[in-house]
Amino acid sequence: QVHVVESGGGLVQPGGSLTLSCAASGSIFGIDNMGWYRQVPGKERELVASVTSGGNTNYGDSVKGRFTISRDNAKNTVYLQMNNLKLEDTAVYYCYAVRFLATYWGKGTLVTVSS
């Protein structure tokens, strides 16, 4: 079993920055892809960013150029640096980890962008 815990959400003004962290623990051997999705009530969950154990990254179109995902394999932790935040970035951000084709999800952290 893999446990995934997010941290770092909160309230930020438009144009501001925020960093989310996600730590995986438990049966961590074999974890490959980790990343973030986000969801707004009434909408489907949307890919934000992902990173493989080898460092390959992928971003959703709406965050390219503003968000950066990074990973510390030694700590089994991924980070999401979010810059130039917009009102439409408001959502619950969920971290996930993939281990041997199984996906494990965190409980989510709320990011609110508001003036």
LUMLUM-457181 format. One record per residue (C-alpha): x, y, z. Coordinates in steps of 0.02 Angstrom, whole numbers, padded with zeros to 5 digits, always signed. Layout:
# residues N
XYZ...
***
This chain:
# residues 115
+00000+00000+00000+00059+00175-00042+00005+00325+00061+00002+00493-00025-00011+00654+00074-00022+00829+00002+00019+00992+00087+00038+01176+00046-00134+01230-00012-00211+01392+00041-00273+01562-00011-00173+01668-00132-00207+01824-00232-00210+01825-00422-00034+01837-00490+00037+01759-00334+00133+01599-00307+00110+01442-00205+00205+01279-00187+00120+01112-00156+00210+00961-00088+00164+00778-00099+00249+00639-00003+00229+00454-00036+00259+00326+00100+00229+00143+00134+00271+00021-00007+00370+00147-00109+00479+00027-00207+00426+00031-00387+00339+00200-00387+00359+00275-00560+00242+00414-00613+00188+00545-00485+00093+00704-00513-00055+00815-00487-00233+00827-00546-00357+00959-00496-00545+00964-00487-00679+01096-00475-00853+01044-00416-00958+00992-00565-00809+00967-00679-00698+00820-00722-00531+00797-00640-00397+00883-00746-00214+00839-00765-00102+00975-00697+00071+00899-00708+00162+00735-00694+00341+00675-00678+00417+00503-00698+00553+00430-00589+00671+00471-00732+00624+00653-00731+00513+00663-00884+00377+00792-00858+00207+00826-00933+00092+00976-00907-00088+01019-00939-00109+01153-01071-00186+01276-00950-00034+01279-00835+00111+01268-00958+00236+01406-00928+00165+01447-00756+00181+01285-00655+00335+01179-00628+00338+01003-00560+00493+00932-00479+00536+00774-00388+00652+00716-00252+00666+00528-00273+00765+00507-00113+00620+00582-00016+00482+00509-00126+00414+00685-00138+00352+00790-00282+00329+00977-00281+00219+01089-00384+00278+01268-00398+00132+01374-00456+00168+01549-00519+00058+01685-00591-00095+01604-00517-00263+01644-00595-00439+01639-00528-00472+01485-00633-00334+01390-00544-00447+01378-00393-00478+01193-00363-00440+01046-00252-00271+00979-00303-00246+00792-00289-00078+00707-00290-00057+00531-00356+00076+00398-00367+00082+00251-00485+00161+00089-00427+00154-00067-00535+00001-00005-00631-00095+00039-00473-00135+00222-00439-00140+00290-00263-00221+00457-00224-00204+00584-00087-00355+00666-00006-00323+00831-00092-00275+01006-00041-00378+01161-00080-00302+01304-00177-00406+01462-00182-00355+01607-00293-00451+01761-00244-00427+01947-00219
***
